Amino acid sequence: MLPEDKPFAVLIALCLSMLGLPAQAAEMVPQSPEVEATTAARPLKMGLDDVIERVKAQNLQVLIRKESVLRALEQSYQRRAALLPQFSARAEQARQQLARGFGAEDFESPPFNRFGARVEGSLAVFDTQRYADYRIARLNYAIEQLDFEVAMQDILEQAVMLYFTQLRDLRSVEIAEGNLARERALLDLARQQFEAGAAIKIDVTRADVRVATERRALMEAEIAVENSILELKALLDIDLDQPVELDRSIIQGINAPPSIKRYGSLEVLTELRPELRGQQKTLEQAELAKQAVGWQRLPTVELFADWGYDTNRVFDGEEGEAWLLGLRARIPIWEGGRIAAEKREAGAAVRQNEYRMRDLRNTVERQFKFSLLEMDSRYAQIDIARDEVRLGFDEVEQARERYREGLGDNRELIDAQNSLAEAERSELRAIYLYGLSRLAFARSIGSVERVLD
């Protein structure tokens, strides 16, 4: 029985970990509530790469789509099985009595027993329909794989957007805290000026109102932080009570000039975008289905055979060998116009997928070109916003000095601080939108993982 002394229990847990014992052994050591609370509250540190890898490994929507791919693979195996030899074993014991003869004359026949055991086999020698079904199933498997890639990119895009949003919201809280600190400093200054007889009561009231306004803005910013992190946790299948700490250094890294413009043609995008490759496979599947309709007019040839024993009763020692070997051919003569209707339908499906392919190409090319233009524009706006912040600090400092010297009331300083707060928010918005434009560009080339290339 282990002692109940808390430091001793913690020491034992540390020794076990140093000895390399399994985790189960360490879990046997009782821990104090303080230690357990500290362990549970330890934040999960994650960078953008960690978020991407967790989406691939643990996102529930990704896992669901992955199972769809596996189902499509197994369905292709089922269609392939129809082209391979089929074998089965059959045994039958029957008792029968005949009531009429071949001339429909009544006759008396005693009941008799009959037992048969067979090993049966068949092989589709020539069956275009089964062959087409198998090829269509293989194409469907390829389409499911590409659809899985599309879904993966969509979910990764959502995860990276939430990552950027969380960093933006955290920075918004810092900006709100800075604004609140400036407004409180203004309130203190207004009170000092009022007590010194250099200001009037309305200056204190204005400053007090500004403090209340910024406190409310801070509360709203904190709510936004909680909302974005909860959405990210749900997407990553993380316990909602688990603290998560994101790597914020990406904010500095994302300000680098764009360097991923080497994808300059639609031909390159065709190789990269899973949507385009998936639609191409869908078009091939429709064309194959159209060909398969015409193949229905061809004959089917099947080889069949069985071998076994016949007797009156099972294991009576009087078994006689029996076998059968045959070749069966079938060709359709008249099917009521079904094949012609299916062929017209398949032709419509081919044209439909050709139109979809053209429409998707236009959409992808438009997204690609617009993302390039947007990325350049968003990056240029960051420098403008930073200049506004720098000038805003200068304006606030000058307005504060004028107010201290009694050259006016505090409205000038309030306006300057409002301008600075808006400039800081504009800078944050510019960086955030630039990050989203980088994300849109990465998505347009079919690889969200390259958002920071």
C-alpha positions in Angstrom: 0.0 0.0 0.0 1.5 3.3 -1.1 1.8 6.1 1.5 -0.7 8.9 1.2 1.9 11.6 1.5 1.5 13.8 -1.5 5.1 14.7 -2.1 6.1 11.1 -1.8 3.6 10.1 -4.5 4.8 12.7 -6.9 8.4 11.6 -6.2 7.5 8.0 -7.1 5.8 9.1 -10.3 9.0 11.0 -11.3 11.2 8.0 -10.5 9.0 5.7 -12.6 9.2 8.0 -15.6 13.0 8.2 -15.3 13.2 4.4 -15.2 11.2 4.2 -18.4 8.4 2.2 -17.0 5.1 2.0 -19.0 2.5 4.7 -18.7 0.2 2.2 -17.0 2.7 1.8 -14.1 2.9 5.6 -13.7 -0.9 5.8 -13.7 -1.0 3.5 -10.7 0.7 6.1 -8.5 -2.0 8.2 -6.8 -1.7 11.9 -7.6 -2.8 14.8 -5.5 -5.7 17.0 -6.7 -3.3 19.8 -7.2 -1.0 17.7 -9.5 -4.0 16.4 -11.5 -5.4 20.0 -11.9 -2.0 21.2 -13.1 -1.8 18.3 -15.6 -5.3 18.9 -16.9 -4.7 22.6 -17.3 -1.5 22.3 -19.2 -2.2 23.9 -22.6 -1.8 22.0 -25.8 0.7 23.9 -27.9 0.0 23.8 -31.6 1.5 25.4 -34.7 -0.1 25.6 -38.1 1.7 22.4 -39.2 0.2 20.6 -36.1 -3.3 21.8 -37.0 -2.9 20.5 -40.5 -1.6 17.1 -39.4 -4.4 16.8 -36.8 -7.0 17.5 -39.4 -5.6 14.8 -41.6 -5.5 12.3 -38.7 -8.4 13.0 -36.5 -11.1 15.3 -38.1 -14.3 13.3 -38.1 -15.4 14.5 -41.5 -12.1 13.4 -43.0 -12.5 10.0 -41.3 -16.0 9.6 -42.7 -14.8 10.4 -46.2 -11.9 8.0 -45.8 -14.4 5.2 -45.1 -16.3 6.1 -48.3 -13.0 5.6 -50.3 -12.6 2.2 -48.6 -16.1 1.2 -49.5 -15.6 2.2 -53.2 -12.4 0.0 -53.2 -14.3 -3.0 -51.8 -17.1 -2.4 -54.3 -14.6 -2.6 -57.1 -13.4 -5.9 -55.7 -17.0 -7.2 -55.8 -17.3 -6.3 -59.5 -14.0 -8.0 -60.2 -15.2 -11.1 -58.5 -17.9 -11.5 -61.1 -15.1 -11.9 -63.8 -13.3 -14.7 -61.9 -14.3 -18.4 -61.7 -17.1 -19.2 -59.2 -17.2 -22.4 -57.2 -19.7 -23.8 -54.8 -20.6 -27.1 -53.2 -24.2 -28.4 -53.1 -25.7 -31.5 -51.4 -29.3 -32.5 -51.5 -31.3 -35.4 -49.9 -34.9 -35.8 -51.2 -37.7 -38.3 -50.9 -40.2 -38.3 -53.8 -43.3 -40.1 -55.1 -44.6 -39.9 -58.7 -48.4 -39.9 -59.4 -48.5 -40.2 -63.2 -46.5 -41.7 -65.9 -45.2 -40.2 -69.1 -48.5 -40.9 -70.9 -50.5 -39.2 -68.1 -51.7 -42.6 -67.0 -52.2 -43.3 -63.4 -49.8 -45.8 -61.9 -48.7 -46.7 -58.5 -45.1 -46.0 -57.6 -43.6 -46.4 -54.2 -41.8 -43.4 -52.7 -38.1 -43.3 -53.3 -35.1 -41.5 -52.0 -32.5 -39.5 -53.9 -29.2 -38.0 -52.8 -26.9 -35.8 -54.8 -23.6 -34.0 -54.0 -22.0 -31.6 -56.4 -19.1 -29.3 -56.8 -20.3 -26.6 -59.2 -18.2 -24.1 -61.1 -18.8 -21.4 -63.7 -16.7 -18.8 -65.6 -17.8 -15.8 -67.6 -15.8 -16.4 -70.8 -17.2 -13.3 -72.6 -19.4 -10.9 -70.7 -18.9 -7.2 -71.7 -21.5 -6.0 -69.1 -19.5 -7.5 -66.2 -16.3 -6.1 -67.6 -17.8 -2.6 -67.9 -19.2 -2.8 -64.4 -15.7 -3.6 -63.1 -14.1 -0.7 -65.0 -16.8 1.7 -63.9 -16.3 0.6 -60.3 -12.5 1.2 -60.6 -13.2 4.7 -62.0 -15.6 5.3 -59.1 -12.9 4.3 -56.7 -10.5 6.9 -58.3 -13.3 9.5 -58.2 -13.9 8.8 -54.5 -10.2 9.2 -53.8 -10.2 12.6 -55.6 -13.4 13.6 -53.8 -11.6 12.7 -50.6 -8.8 15.1 -51.5 -11.3 17.8 -52.3 -13.0 17.3 -48.9 -9.6 17.3 -47.2 -8.6 20.6 -48.8 -12.0 22.2 -47.9 -11.6 21.1 -44.3 -7.9 22.2 -44.2 -9.0 25.6 -45.5 -11.6 25.9 -42.8 -9.0 24.9 -40.1 -6.4 27.4 -41.4 -9.0 30.1 -41.5 -10.0 29.4 -37.9 -6.3 29.4 -37.0 -5.9 32.9 -38.5 -9.2 34.0 -37.0 -8.1 32.9 -33.5 -4.8 34.8 -33.9 -6.7 37.8 -35.1 -9.1 37.6 -32.1 -6.2 37.3 -29.7 -4.6 40.4 -31.2 -8.0 42.2 -31.0 -8.0 41.6 -27.3 -4.5 43.1 -27.0 -5.6 46.1 -29.0 -8.7 46.5 -26.8 -6.6 46.2 -23.7 -4.3 48.9 -25.0 -7.2 51.1 -25.9 -8.6 50.6 -22.4 -5.3 51.4 -20.8 -5.1 54.7 -22.9 -8.6 55.7 -22.0 -7.9 55.0 -18.3 -4.8 57.1 -18.5 -6.9 59.8 -20.2 -9.4 59.6 -17.3 -6.6 60.0 -14.7 -5.2 62.9 -16.7 -8.6 64.6 -16.9 -9.1 64.2 -13.2 -5.7 65.7 -12.5 -6.4 68.6 -14.9 -9.8 69.2 -13.3 -8.3 69.2 -9.8 -5.7 71.6 -10.9 -8.3 73.9 -12.4 -7.0 73.4 -16.0 -10.1 71.5 -17.2 -13.8 71.4 -16.6 -16.0 68.6 -15.4 -17.2 67.6 -18.9 -13.6 66.5 -19.7 -13.8 63.9 -16.8 -17.2 62.8 -18.0 -16.1 62.3 -21.6 -13.1 60.3 -20.4 -15.3 58.2 -18.1 -17.6 57.4 -21.0 -14.6 56.3 -23.2 -13.5 53.9 -20.4 -16.9 52.3 -20.3 -17.0 52.0 -24.1 -13.6 50.3 -24.3 -14.5 48.0 -21.5 -17.5 46.8 -23.5 -15.3 46.5 -26.6 -12.8 44.3 -24.6 -15.6 42.0 -23.4 -16.8 41.5 -27.0 -13.2 40.8 -28.1 -12.8 38.2 -25.4 -16.1 36.5 -26.4 -14.8 36.4 -30.0 -11.6 34.7 -28.8 -13.6 32.0 -27.0 -15.9 31.4 -30.0 -13.1 31.0 -32.5 -11.1 28.6 -30.3 -14.1 26.5 -29.6 -14.8 26.2 -33.3 -11.2 25.2 -33.9 -11.3 22.6 -31.1 -14.5 21.1 -32.5 -12.9 20.9 -36.0 -9.8 19.2 -34.6 -11.8 16.9 -32.3 -10.1 18.3 -29.2 -11.8 18.2 -25.8 -13.5 21.6 -25.5 -12.2 22.0 -21.9 -8.6 21.4 -23.1 -6.6 24.6 -23.1 -4.9 25.2 -26.5 -2.1 27.6 -27.2 -1.4 28.5 -30.8 1.9 29.5 -32.2 1.6 33.3 -32.9 4.9 33.7 -34.7 3.1 33.0 -37.9 1.8 36.6 -37.8 5.4 37.8 -38.5 6.0 35.1 -41.1 2.9 35.8 -43.1 4.1 39.3 -43.9 6.7 38.0 -46.4 6.1 39.0 -50.0 4.3 36.4 -52.1 6.7 33.8 -53.5 4.3 31.2 -54.9 3.4 32.6 -58.3 5.2 29.9 -60.2 1.9 28.2 -61.0 1.1 30.4 -64.0 -1.0 28.3 -66.3 -4.2 26.4 -66.2 -2.4 23.3 -67.5 -0.4 23.2 -64.3 -3.5 23.7 -62.2 -5.2 20.8 -64.0 -2.5 18.6 -62.5 -2.8 20.1 -59.0 -6.5 20.7 -58.4 -8.3 17.5 -57.3 -11.6 18.9 -58.4 -10.4 19.1 -62.1 -8.9 15.6 -61.9 -12.0 14.2 -60.3 -14.3 15.8 -62.9 -12.1 14.3 -65.6 -12.5 10.9 -64.1 -16.3 11.4 -63.9 -16.3 12.3 -67.6 -14.3 9.2 -68.4 -16.8 7.1 -66.4 -19.7 8.6 -68.3 -18.0 7.8 -71.6 -17.4 4.3 -70.6 -21.0 3.9 -69.4 -22.1 5.0 -72.9 -19.9 2.4 -74.5 -21.1 -0.3 -72.2 -24.7 0.3 -73.2 -23.8 -0.6 -76.8 -21.9 -3.7 -75.5 -25.2 -5.1 -74.3 -26.1 -6.1 -77.8 -23.1 -8.5 -77.9 -23.5 -12.1 -76.8 -22.4 -13.4 -73.4 -20.6 -16.7 -73.1 -20.4 -18.7 -69.9 -18.6 -22.0 -69.2 -20.3 -24.1 -66.5 -19.6 -27.5 -65.0 -20.3 -29.7 -61.9 -19.0 -33.0 -60.6 -20.1 -35.2 -57.8 -22.0 -38.4 -56.8 -25.6 -39.7 -56.9 -27.2 -42.4 -54.7 -30.4 -43.2 -52.8 -29.2 -42.3 -49.4 -26.1 -40.4 -48.1 -23.3 -42.7 -47.1 -25.1 -45.9 -48.2 -22.0 -47.1 -50.1 -23.8 -47.2 -53.5 -22.6 -43.8 -54.8 -22.2 -43.3 -58.6 -20.1 -40.6 -60.2 -22.0 -37.8 -62.0 -20.7 -34.8 -63.9 -21.8 -32.0 -66.2 -19.9 -29.7 -68.6 -21.4 -27.1 -70.8 -21.1 -23.8 -72.6 -23.9 -21.3 -72.5 -24.3 -18.4 -74.9 -27.0 -15.7 -74.8 -27.7 -12.8 -77.1 -30.5 -10.2 -76.8 -33.0 -10.1 -79.7 -35.6 -7.7 -78.6 -35.7 -5.8 -75.3 -38.5 -3.3 -75.9 -36.2 -0.4 -76.9 -34.5 -0.3 -73.5 -30.9 -0.3 -74.9 -31.6 2.6 -77.2 -33.1 4.6 -74.4 -30.1 3.9 -72.1 -27.7 4.9 -74.9 -29.5 8.3 -75.3 -29.4 8.8 -71.6 -25.7 7.9 -71.4 -25.1 10.4 -74.2 -26.8 13.2 -72.3 -24.7 12.3 -69.2 -21.5 12.6 -71.3 -22.5 16.1 -72.5 -23.6 17.1 -69.0 -20.2 16.2 -67.6 -18.4 18.0 -70.5 -20.3 21.2 -69.6 -19.4 20.7 -66.0 -15.7 20.3 -66.9 -15.7 23.5 -68.9 -17.5 25.4 -66.1 -15.2 24.1 -63.5 -12.1 25.0 -65.5 -13.5 28.6 -65.9 -14.1 28.8 -62.1 -10.7 27.5 -61.2 -8.9 29.8 -63.6 -10.9 32.8 -62.3 -10.1 31.9 -58.6 -6.5 31.5 -59.5 -6.1 34.9 -61.2 -8.2 36.8 -58.7 -6.3 35.3 -55.8 -3.0 36.6 -57.3 -4.4 40.1 -57.7 -6.0 40.1 -54.2 -2.8 38.8 -52.6 -0.7 41.7 -54.1 -3.3 44.3 -53.1 -3.7 43.0 -49.5 0.1 42.9 -49.0 0.4 46.5 -50.2 -2.3 47.6 -47.7 -0.2 46.3 -44.7 2.5 48.9 -45.2 -0.2 51.6 -45.5 -1.8 50.5 -42.3 1.5 50.4 -40.5 2.2 54.0 -41.5 -1.3 54.9 -40.2 -0.4 53.3 -36.8 2.9 55.1 -36.6 1.3 58.5 -37.4 -1.5 57.7 -35.0 0.9 57.3 -32.1 2.5 60.6 -33.0 -0.9 62.3 -33.1 -1.9 60.9 -29.7 1.4 62.0 -28.1 1.0 65.6 -29.5 -2.6 65.8 -28.4 -1.7 64.6 -24.9 1.0 67.3 -24.6 -1.4 70.0 -25.7 -4.0 68.8 -23.2 -1.4 68.7 -20.4 -0.4 72.3 -21.2 -4.1 73.4 -21.1 -4.2 74.4 -24.8 -7.7 72.8 -25.2 -10.1 70.3 -23.9 -9.7 66.5 -24.2 -11.8 66.1 -27.3 -8.7 66.4 -29.5 -7.0 63.7 -27.5 -10.1 61.5 -27.6 -10.3 61.9 -31.3 -6.6 61.1 -31.7 -6.9 58.0 -29.5 -9.9 56.9 -31.6 -7.9 57.3 -34.7 -5.1 55.3 -33.3 -7.4 52.5 -32.2 -9.0 52.4 -35.7 -5.5 52.4 -37.3 -4.4 49.4 -35.1 -7.6 47.6 -36.1 -7.0 48.4 -39.7 -3.5 47.0 -39.5 -4.8 43.9 -37.9 -7.5 43.6 -40.5 -5.0 44.1 -43.3 -2.7 41.3 -42.0 -5.7 39.0 -41.5 -7.1 39.6 -44.9 -3.6 39.1 -46.4 -3.4 35.8 -44.6 -6.8 34.8 -46.0 -5.7 35.8 -49.5 -2.7 33.6 -49.1 -5.0 30.9 -48.1 -7.3 31.5 -51.1 -4.3 31.3 -53.4 -3.1 28.0 -51.8 -6.6 26.6 -52.2 -6.8 27.8 -55.9 -3.7 25.6 -56.7 -5.2 22.7 -54.8 -2.8 22.6 -51.8 -3.8 24.4 -48.6 -0.6 23.1 -47.0 1.4 25.6 -49.1 -0.3 28.6 -47.6 3.0 29.9 -46.1 5.3 28.8 -49.0 
